[in-house]
Amino acid sequence: MKQSTQTLDWKTECLLERLDKVKNTGLNKWLACCPAHSDKHPSLGIKQIDDKIIIHCFAGCHYADVLAAIGFEASDLFPDKTTNFYRPKKPAPKFNKSELFDLLVIEAVILALCFQAINNKVASEVDCKRAEKAFEAIMRLHSEVYR
């Protein structure tokens, strides 16, 4: 993929465009069919972290074979050396792990109570909406810890 000075986001987008059955599984994470073997169900994990793209075939294909199958080289998994030298550092988490844990416990209890109410068929629409908010809060906490 020889291009002049491209950003990592652009490279990730190009990589994903060359894969089949791409599914977003989280913030900067995807699953797709591996182009290095006959793949009917997605087995290739793709993750963009900090200054690199990580790929892993859960069926065991070597990363070089995966890259060759889509016309990429290992250097394409990293930003060009001339781009973004002065990129600001990743922001510090809004909460420390202890605070995140406390928030997680509160939202998990709310979610558990809502599921109990749903199972007992006594959940109101307000209960269901609060369960949805608890779920979203848990997912935000997850992304905060793993960003």
PyMOL commands that set and color helices and strands:
alter all, ss='L'
color gray80, all
select helices_A, chain A and resi 8-17+63-69+74-77+97-119+125-145
alter helices_A, ss='H'
color red, helices_A
select strands_A, chain A and resi 20-26+29-33+44-49+52-57
alter strands_A, ss='S'
color yellow, strands_A
deselect
rebuild
show_as cartoon
